[in-house]
Amino acid sequence: MIENNIIQQKIHEVRGEMVMLDFDLAFLYEVDTKILNQAVKRNIERFPSDFMFRLTQIEWGNMISQNVISSAGTRNKIATPFAFTEHGVAMISGVLKSEKAIKMNISIIRLFIEMKRVLIKNASIKGQLQEMREKIGEHDIQLNKIYDTIEHLLDLSIAKVKWEDRDKIGFKE
């Protein structure tokens, strides 16, 4: 089974949604991208626009230029990939019925849920800090600086996890 950090690296934020791209899902399900997309198109009524959408050329170009996508060189340059939200990924289990696809879907959905949990927890902590800051008012500059530092560290903790879990480029030591 593929590790969660590999799956997590294949989740991207596009249009404010956490999504997975068609070719990444095909890799995880061990099918060709063309086969995955054909299965989806045969069952298109299961994939409304809030479950799946096609990236624009600009969105696709931005992902490539930010080195988010490593397999861009092998893709068709004209057709942009489909992006599947958490609900779209769940719906794929009804389209691809292999045992591998079902097990992978369960892993992916669990990871989406865990990522949401972490984001909600972080937002809750930031909200509590903001409430505390409002209670003390503008009178205590030192406390405000402490709150700023804590918020900054919270932001860095999410970025650090993403940075450490990324695919490494170059020579291994």
PyMOL commands that set and color helices and strands:
alter all, ss='L'
color gray80, all
select helices_A, chain A and resi 4-9+22-29+33-42+44-46+57-65+72-74+86-92+99-136+141-164
alter helices_A, ss='H'
color red, helices_A
select strands_A, chain A and resi 11-14+17-21+52-54+82-85
alter strands_A, ss='S'
color yellow, strands_A
deselect
rebuild
show_as cartoon
